[in-house]
Structure formats: structure tokens, C-alpha cells
Amino acid sequence: MAPGSNNRWGRIRWLILLLAGAVAYGVAGYMLIEGWPFADALYMTLLVLSTVGFREVRPLDTGGRAFTASLIVVGVALVLVTVTVVATWVTEEQLWASRRRRRVQKRIDAMSDHFILCAYGRVGRAAARDLETESVPFVVVDPKEDLQERMLEDGVSYIIDDPSLEAVLEAAGVKRARALICAVDSDATNVYITLMARSLNPGIFIVARASEPGSDWRLEKAGADRVVSPFVSSGRHMALMALQPAIVDVLEVTAQRRTRPMRVEELLVDEGSPLEGKAVAEARGSATALAVRHTDGALVTDPPEDLRLRTGDLLLVMGNGA
């Protein structure tokens, strides 16, 4: 809502009340002065206030003409003022919304190596909170207008539009983005978004939500790097909590935001990375090395300290966060 909208709405409410008073004044006047029935008095009052120029309902005497003149002076002025205030309010709301969209789009255009979050429902909003916790820049794309107020309250950068459209993904900076999260509750839409995003940015990392059985392989075929089924994941998580509660407690320290939470991080050895050629003992620092995944997919768990890292290797470490 534009700044000052509440005050303006208060003024409009007063004008509406005054207009209602003018109608009541007109109806009462015609009924008392001319002796007209209620229907004729109301019709004549609305004719005068709307200034449509129709002839009188019934002939007016001198008193009736004088009363009509007073109704024109008071009532028509109120109508014109009300129409002017409402038109100004609507125009300012549209201008403010346009400025807000330009401001948000400018902020999005300045982003790079960011995340794109498609949908801001329960799953998407939970993902957004985790991204904020990690201080990762992200853009939300959702076509639902009714979510705009929530996104404004949450202070996120957003685009109200269909995330399956090429132009919308480009406006969200998909060609500069690091990752895309498809959290739409339609598997077909997630497949299409995945296909579109992969064609626009072959290197983007895509995590997609699958709601229906059998949708996971379709999303993988479309180009999703990881597919998550909230129902399957919840079931596995609950089973793990029942089977190995202590392990789950340790892994969920970060989510519970305790002091110096336990964190698991990925260290990718890119070409020219300072980690290239270093031993695991040097690369891990004070953290604990959990595993090394080589470019050929081979996984070395509990890697030896003297293992040299090569380009493309992924080192998984665990340690205390700041």
C-alpha cells in the first residue's frame, strides 16, 4: 500500500458519509417540501447529484426549486470532490506500485550468483528462511497476487508473474543465477520451469519438487540436478528420528539455531582454486573431513589426511559455525 493510503482512505470514508448525508437530505427535503413518496424523492435526489440532466420527476413549485438549488450546490460539489479524491488515490497507488516494481527489478538486475525460488507457498517460504539464514541472495517468482503483501512483510525481492515464462526467468536473472529451486505444487509446471531454466543457463543447479509418484524421473530428464519429494523426505526423516534420534539431533543443530551450530559445507575444487593440489589436512582447516567425491563419481569417505585434491573434486567437511 502506498505511503499515506490510510489517511487518504479515512478522508474518502468521510466523503462517502457526507454523500450519504446529502442523499438523505435530498430525500427528506422532497418528501417534506413537495410531499413526494420515498421512491420519487430518492430518484429525484440521485438525478440531481448525478447531473445527468433528465427532467424533474414531477413539477416543482418555488420552494421545491429553491431546495433543488441547495442540493445542487452541496451535493454536486461533494460528488465532484469524492470522484477527484478517489481518482487521485487510484492513480497514486498505480504509480507507487510501478515505482516499487522498478526498484525491485533494479535490485534484481544487480544480483549475480543468486538463487531463484519459484513459488512462495509453505515449501518455498521455508526454503526462503534458510536462504536468508545463510545470507544467500535470492529472488522469489510467484504468479499469485495475494502473496505480495506477505512477501513485502518478509522483505524479499520478488516478481509477481508466471515462473514458467522465458521472459520472467530472464527478468529474475536466470542467466546469472547459481541455483534455481522449483517449489511449485504442480509437477508439470516444475518440469517446464526446469526445461526452460536449463536451456537459458546450462550451468545452473536445479532442485525441483516432486509431488506425484513417478514425477522424479521426469524432472531428472528435464534437467533437474536434485529432486525432492516432501512426502517421501518427511517419511524418511521421521523414520530416522525414531531409529537414530541422537544423529538427527546433531544434524539439526543448525536448524535449531543454537550457539556455534554444527555445519556441513561443500568445498568444490575449481580450476585455479587455492585448494588444488593441497592435502586434505591443509584444505579442511579446523573442520573434520567427511568425504571426497572425485570427478569420476568415486566417493572416498573418511579421506586420508595426505590425499591430494584435484580439479573437480568435492570436499565435504563438518565443523562449528561462527
HELIX and SHEET records of a PDB file:
HELIX    1   1 SER A    5  GLY A   29  1                                  25    
HELIX    2   2 TYR A   30  GLU A   34  3                                   5    
HELIX    3   3 PHE A   38  SER A   50  1                                  13    
HELIX    4   4 THR A   62  LEU A   71  1                                  10    
HELIX    5   5 ILE A   72  VAL A   76  3                                   5    
HELIX    6   6 ALA A   77  ASP A  109  1                                  33    
HELIX    7   7 ARG A  122  THR A  133  1                                  12    
HELIX    8   8 GLU A  145  LEU A  147  5                                   3    
HELIX    9   9 GLN A  148  ASP A  154  1                                   7    
HELIX   10  10 GLU A  166  ALA A  171  1                                   6    
HELIX   11  11 ASP A  187  LEU A  200  1                                  14    
HELIX   12  12 SER A  215  ALA A  222  1                                   8    
HELIX   13  13 PRO A  230  LEU A  243  1                                  14    
HELIX   14  14 PRO A  245  LEU A  251  1                                   7    
HELIX   15  15 VAL A  280  ARG A  284  1                                   5    
SHEET    1   A 6 SER A 157  ILE A 160  0                                        
SHEET    2   A 6 PHE A 138  ASP A 142  1                                        
SHEET    3   A 6 PHE A 115  CYS A 118  1                                        
SHEET    4   A 6 ALA A 179  CYS A 182  1                                        
SHEET    5   A 6 PHE A 205  ARG A 209  1                                        
SHEET    6   A 6 ARG A 226  VAL A 228  1                                        
SHEET    1   B 4 MET A 262  LEU A 268  0                                        
SHEET    2   B 4 LEU A 314  ASN A 320 -1                                        
SHEET    3   B 4 THR A 288  ARG A 293 -1                                        
SHEET    4   B 4 LEU A 299  THR A 301 -1                                        
END                                                                             
